[in-house]
Amino acid sequence: MTPTHSTESPQTITAGDKPKAIGFVRNDVSGLHAPRHALDVQRHANALGYQYVYTIRPPADVDDPIRYALGIAAGLEIRVIVVFDLGHVDCCPALVCDAGFDLETVCPQGTWVRSAQRVPDVETGVA
């Protein structure tokens, strides 16, 4: 008689199998709410099942905070960038998606899928 079901446990997802995500919180956008936004971003990523790596909070003297975040994300081989709201990407999800990353927002909850492969000219290791 052939068994109709398996008694083996289902395959579990390990941290290495989960897509990597980083949070991106701009102090110039979040203001005094930046610490709460950073926590909300991390919680949102974890709730969606991502392997949360880091929260990027660019220094105030960075000319292009979005490009700064994209450079770090590329260097860490990130698939998803999580922000509190679209204000953190200047209300233009294409800035992230065209660079080869998925974008998740906490408020309102939304997902924008990458529209391209990672752009090779995005600098990595931005310091």
URDAZI-V824013 format. One record per pair of residues at least 12 apart in sequence whose ideal C-beta (glycine too) atoms are under 7 Angstrom apart, sorted by the first residue. I is the first residue (numbers start at 1). J is the second residue. Records with the same first field share a line. If there is no record, write none. Layout:
I: J  J
//
This chain:
15: 51
18: 49  50  51
19: 50  51  79  80
20: 50  51  53  76  77  78  79
21: 45  50  51  52  53  78  79  80  82
22: 53  54  55  56  73  76  78  81
23: 38  41  42  45  55  56  82
24: 56  69  81  83  88
25: 37  38  41  55  57  84  88
26: 58  65  88
27: 57  60
29: 87  88
30: 84
34: 57
37: 84
38: 55  57
40: 84  106
41: 55  82  83  84  106
42: 55
44: 82  104  106
45: 82
48: 104
50: 80
53: 76  78
56: 69  72
66: 89  90  95
68: 126
69: 81
70: 99  122
71: 122  123  124  126
72: 126
73: 101
74: 118  122  124
75: 124  125
78: 101
79: 101  102
80: 101  102  104
81: 96  101  103
82: 104
83: 103  105
84: 106  107
85: 105  106  107
86: 105
89: 103
93: 112
94: 115
97: 112  113  114  115
98: 115  116
99: 118  119  122
100: 114  116  117  118  119
101: 114
102: 114
//
